[in-house]
Amino acid sequence: MEEIINRVANSKLKTFDLEEIYPEGKRVLFDVKDWLFQELILKEKDFRASVKNHDWSQYKNCFVAVTCSVDAIIPSWAFMLVAAELIPHTNKTVIGNLELLETVLYQELLEFVDFRDYTDKPVIIKGCADKPIPSAAFAFLIAKLQPIASSILFGEACSTVPIYKNKK
């Protein structure tokens, strides 16, 4: 019986899995709609009182996206006021939705990755994930890999889609 050889494991192929750098922690969507009069109008005095009386410590070590889910005109300072209270407690605070939060997290995380091991190598960007990886994270990763990798593929080693090939 012939020995089975894993040619993928023995190749120069490098795999990058965005899920491996996913920061663990609770994600919270903080909606200011509850602090609006009839979920429609921001009354400054009431809004500031809500901000002052809220227990911000419950967001300790969370990742928070501040939004308003109703069709109301919210001045920028209101979101800034909420963010100013959240920032000392959270791992990250953004003004926007949860997808924007994940996008910002990946953009920041990829700045700290050492990509030297991917130089002049064919790279597979892993496609399947259980975590919410925003589409923009793949573009951020391509921007980091394209100048150094010999080629970039997407998917799994058994089934990849070519994305980029260095034309040296």
N, C-alpha and C positions, 0 to 999 in steps of 0.2 A: 504494500500500500504506500502510495506516494505521500510525502509530507505536504501539508497545506501551508503555503507561504502567504503571508499577509503583505501583498505588494504595496498597499497604501501605507502601512506602518513603516515599511522600509524605504519609502520614497522621500523626496525632498519637500513634499507637500506640507504646508503648514495650515492649520485650521484656526480661524478666529471666531469665537463664539461670544457675541455681544451679551448673552445671558450670564456669562461668567463674571462680568464686571457690574452686573445689575446691583445697585445698592439696596440691601434689605432694609425694611422699615415700613411703617404704616403710611399709606397715602391717604390724604384727607382733602376733600373738596369743601372749602369753606364758602358758604353762600351768604351774601349780605342781604338777600331778599327779605329775610325775617326781620331785619332791622329797618325796613322801609314802612312808611305809613301806607296801609292797605296794599302792601307789596308793590307800590307804584311810585311813591314820592319820598325823597330823602329830606327829612327835617333835621337840619344840622344839630340842633340842641339834643334831640332824642337819639340821633345816631351816635353822637359823641358820648352820651350817657351809656348807651349799650356797649360801646367800645371800652369805656372806663370800668364798667361793672362785670365784664366778661372774664371768666377764668381761663387765662391764656396758658397756664401751666399744663393743661390737658394735652397740649400739642407738643410736649417735650419729645425731642428726637423723631418727630414726624416730618414727612414731606408734604407741604401744603400748597394747594392751588386756590387762590382767592378769586371768586367769580360772583356774578349776579345772574341767576337763571331766569329772571323775568325781564320783560321788555320795558326797562325803566332807564332813564338817563341818570347815570351815576357820575358825579364829578371825580376826576382823577385823585383829588386829595382824599376822598373817602377810602379808596383802595389803598392809598399810601398810609393812611392812618391805621388801617387794619394790619397792613404789612409791617409797619413799625412796631406794633405790639407782638406780632408773631415771630419775627426774626430772632429775637433773643432766645426763643424756646425751640425753634425748629432746626432740622438739618438743612432744609431749603424751603424758601417761600417764593412763589411766583404769582403774578397777577395774570390769570388766564385759566384754562381748563387742565385736566389731568394729562392730556396728551402733550400740552406745552410743558408741563412739569417734567415729564419723562424725557422730552426732547432736550430741555435745558440740562438735565442731569447727565445724559449721554454726551452732550457737547462738552461739558466740563470734564467728565471722566476720561474721555478719549485724549484730552490734553496731557494726561499724566501717564498714559500707557507708553512703555518702552517698545518701539516697533523695530528695533535693530535686528531681532531674530527673523524678521520677515524680508530682509534685504535680499534682493536677487532670487527670491523663492516664489514658487507658485503658491498662492494663498486661496483657501476655500473659506468663504464667509458662510458660516453655518446658517441655514435657513429656518429650521424648526425651533420654536421656543415656547416655553410655558409662561414666560413673563411678558408684560406689555412693552414690546420694543417698538418705538415709533419709526415710521419710514425714514424720517430725517436722520436717524442714527446711522442708517446704512450709507447715506450720502456723506456724513461726517467721517465714517470709517474709510470709504473709498478715497476721500481726499487725503487721508493719512497714508494709505497703502499704495495708491497709484504711483507716486514718485519713486517708490523703492522696490515694489514687488515685480517679479518677472511676468506674472499673470495673476488675474483675480477671477475666481469662479464663485458661483453662488449655489448653495444647496448642501448635499451630503456627498461624501467621497464616492459613493456608488452611483450617484446621479447628480451631475452638476450642470450649470448653465454658465457658459463663458461670458464674462462681463468686460474684461480688459486684458490686452496682451501688449507688453512692452515691445516696441518695434526696433530694438537695438540692432 
